[in-house]
Amino acid sequence: MESATGQNNSEKNNLGKVWVKEGKIFVKNPGENGKLPTLTPCNGIELLINGTKIEEKTTVSEKDIIELKTETREEEKGMYQLKISSSGLEAVLEMKTSIINRQYVQDNEPVNDLMLRLSSESEEVCPFTLADIMQEISKKNINYGVKHNVVHDLLAKPESGTYVIAEGDPPGTTVDEKVELTFQKKSDGEKADQKIDDSKVNFRDMVEILSVDPGTLLAVKHPGVQGTIGKKVTGDIIAPAKPQVWEFSAGKGAEVTSDGSKVTAKISGSPVVKRLGNKYIIDVNPVLQKRGDVDISSGNIRFKGDVVIQGTVREGMSVQASGKVDIHGMVYEANISALDGISVKQNLTGSNLVAGGNNTFYHNFFKILNPIHSDLTEICKLLPGLAQHPQLKGVKTGQLVQVLIDKKYSRVPNLINELFKFTGDNSLGLPQEITELMVDIGRYLRGLNLLKIESPDCLQSILQKMDAAHEVINSMAQKKAGVSFAYAVNSKIEASGDVKVSGRGCINTSIRAGGNVNVVGVFRGGEITAGGDVIINEAGSELGAKTLIRTDEKRKVYINKANEGVRIQIGDRQISFPSMQSNIKAELNKDGAMSVSKNKRIAK
C-alpha cells in the first residue's frame, strides 16, 4: 500500500500543469515521463495556440504561445455636450456614460486538464478621452478657470451627470449711493419701543411737528462703490454695474455743500423733500400753515419759523414759534409764544400771549442762575489744588465737587431745585440754549449725578452754556416783537415791542409792552405797563373798575375818555382821576411833575 501510495503521489506530482490568472494562461511542463497538461476552449472564447485557432482539447507546453480573445460589447452608447452658460461664467458638461459588457476568462488553479470558463460584467465608461474633451474645450474657446481636476476625476471614475468644468469670476457687488435724510422723525416702530408713563403724558404734545434751525444738516449722501471687474470662462471681461448716483438740489431755504454731498438748512422752518428721477430736491419752508383749529387732535405746535393758523386755538393748547404767529380765528384759554410777533384776527379769552421773550421770566431765571454760576466758577478754581492734595490723590473729580458743595457751597443744590421748578412752571417758548443748559444741569449737577463729572472740563462746558444763554436772552431783549388782536378778556399779553388792540378792547387784562400800546376800544380793569406811549379810546368803567396805565418817565399817555378811578403812572409819578375826564394827555413836565392837559380827540 505504501509502495502503491507513494508511486501514485509521485505520478501526480509529475503531471504537467496549466492555469489561468488575470486573463492569462500559464503552463508548467511535466516531470520525466509525466503527462502534458491539456486545455479545452469554451463558447465565447477564441483560443489561439501558436497562431492556430483551437476548438478542441489540446495538449500545451511551456513553449507554446497561447492567446485568449474575448468579446466586448457596447450595450448603451454614451454622449457628452459642453455648453457655456448665458452669463459666460460657467462651462457645463452634460455627460451620459457608455455601458460596456466585458467578457473574461475566469481564474483557475493549476491543473493537468483545464476546461476554460467564461464570465462577463458591465461597467460605465467615459464617453470621451482626455484628448477629446480638451479639443472640445479649445473649440469653445474656454481658456479661463478650467477645472482640470474635475476632468481627470471623470475620466478615472465616470458617472452620468452635469458638471461645471470651468468657472469664471463674477463682477464684484456694486453698492449704490445712499441718501440719508437726517431730519426724519423716528419710525413708528421706534416709538412703540419707548416706554411711556400714561400718568405723565401730555397728550397735547403727542403730535410732532418737525422743524429745524439754520445750519441743521438735512441730508447726507454716502458714496457708492463700484464692484470689481469680472471675467468669463472665455477670458472676456465683465464690467461691473455702475452705482446709482443721486443728485442734491436745494430750494431757497437750504443749500448744498460745495462737494455736493450734504444739504443744510439756511433758515428756520419745516424741511420738505421731493424726489424726481435721480434728484432729491430739499428745501426748508419758513411758514407752517395749519388749516383748521389747534386742538388735542392736532397737538401743540412748536415750530422754528412762522406759523399761520387758519382756525382757532382751543382750550389748554399752546403754540410756540421762533418767528411770527398769525391766528385767523380766536384764542380760548391757550398759550401763544413767538419771538417775532403775534397777530390774532379775533378775540382772546383767558389766554397768555408772549412776543419777543418773557422778560420777567428771564429776569427771575437769571436771578436764580447767577449765584449757581458764581459758585461753580469758584469750584473750578479750587479743583486743581484739591486734586494735588496728598490725602485726595486718586479721588475722582465728581467726588471732589460733591465734597466742595457739601462743605462750602451748600446753597447750590437748593438753587438747582428751585431753577427746575421755576422753568417747569414757565416752559412756554424757552429758547433752545436754555433747554440744552437745563438738560446738562440735570445730567451732571442734580443729586448723585455730580459723581458723573469726570473732569473740570465738564463744569467749564456748563459755565460756557450759561454764558451763551445770557447772550441769547440779551439779544432777544433788544428785538422788538409786537402783538395785535381785536379783543381780550381775562388775558395776559407781553411783548418786547408794540401792542395794538384793534377791536372792542380789553376786559380784566394785563398788558406789558416794551414799546407803545394802542387800544382802539375800551381798556376796562387790569393794567398796562409800557416802555413807550399809551393811547386808549376809553379807560376804566363808570362803576370804577380798577385800571392802571403805567409807562416810562419820558413817555405820554393819551385817553379819549378816562372814567373815575383810572390811575396813570409815568415814571414814579401817579395820578388818579376822581371823575370822568375827556381827551387828556398825561406826561411829566420839565420839572418831573405829572402834567395832565386837554388834547385833541384821538382818532380810532
Number of C-alpha atoms within 10 A of each C-alpha: 6 7 7 9 10 11 11 12 10 13 16 15 12 17 20 24 25 24 22 19 13 10 16 14 18 15 23 19 19 20 15 9 9 15 17 22 24 20 23 16 21 15 10 15 18 15 22 17 14 12 11 11 14 15 15 12 14 15 16 22 18 16 10 13 13 19 16 16 14 17 12 14 11 14 12 13 12 18 14 16 12 18 14 20 13 8 11 20 23 24 27 17 19 15 21 21 21 21 18 18 16 15 18 20 22 15 17 17 10 17 18 21 19 20 13 19 17 15 12 13 10 14 13 17 21 21 19 18 12 13 9 10 17 15 12 14 19 11 9 15 13 23 15 19 19 19 13 11 10 14 21 13 11 18 16 11 11 20 16 18 11 14 16 17 20 24 22 24 19 19 18 16 15 16 15 17 17 15 18 13 16 12 16 11 12 9 8 8 8 9 11 10 8 8 7 10 7 8 6 7 10 11 12 18 17 13 13 14 16 17 21 23 19 15 14 17 18 24 22 19 18 14 16 16 16 19 17 15 15 17 19 25 25 23 17 14 15 19 15 16 17 14 17 15 14 21 16 21 18 18 16 13 20 25 23 20 13 8 6 14 16 19 26 24 27 20 22 25 27 23 21 16 15 11 13 8 8 11 13 17 17 26 25 27 23 21 19 21 13 15 11 14 20 25 18 17 12 17 20 24 23 21 27 27 26 25 26 16 21 17 16 20 27 17 17 15 22 26 22 25 27 24 23 26 28 19 23 19 18 23 30 20 18 22 24 24 28 32 28 24 28 28 21 21 18 18 22 26 20 17 24 22 25 27 34 29 27 24 20 10 15 18 12 12 17 17 12 17 17 15 14 21 18 11 17 20 14 12 19 18 11 14 16 12 10 17 16 12 11 8 9 13 10 10 13 15 21 20 17 20 25 19 13 17 18 13 9 11 17 14 13 21 16 11 16 20 13 15 21 16 11 15 17 10 9 14 11 21 23 17 16 12 17 18 14 14 19 19 11 17 18 15 15 19 23 17 13 12 14 20 17 15 20 14 14 16 11 16 21 14 13 20 19 13 18 22 14 15 20 17 13 14 21 13 10 19 18 13 17 19 27 27 28 23 24 21 25 26 19 17 23 21 21 28 32 29 25 25 29 18 23 17 19 17 25 28 21 19 24 22 19 26 27 26 20 24 30 19 26 22 19 23 30 24 22 20 22 22 23 27 20 21 22 26 22 24 23 22 31 25 20 13 9 15 19 17 26 23 23 25 27 19 19 14 18 21 23 26 25 23 19 28 25 21 22 25 20 23 23 25 17 12 16 14 16 15 13 12 12 15 17 18 18 20 19 21 26 19 12 8 7 14 15 19 17 16 11 14 14 12 15 14 7 13
